Amino acid sequence: MSGRGPGLGDVFTIGIALAANLVVGFAIGWGVDLLTGTFPIFAFVGFGLGLITAGVTVYRLSRRYM
């Protein structure tokens, strides 16, 4: 494979990074909710922040192919 596009390993890395950011953001928010008794407020905030960081991470990983 001699194209300029991403290989299978690159695509796998982007997918794992996307999922990890979302899960970690939600988990941190859920942990804060458990400590403060405010579920689901911080879980949603953590998920939103995870979504933002996932977008930034995917952009940084895929920038070399743009």
Secondary structure, 3 states (H helix, E strand, C coil): CCCCCCCHHHHHHHHHHHHHHHHHHHHHHHHHHHHHCCCCHHHHHHHHHHHHHHHHHHHHHHHHHC
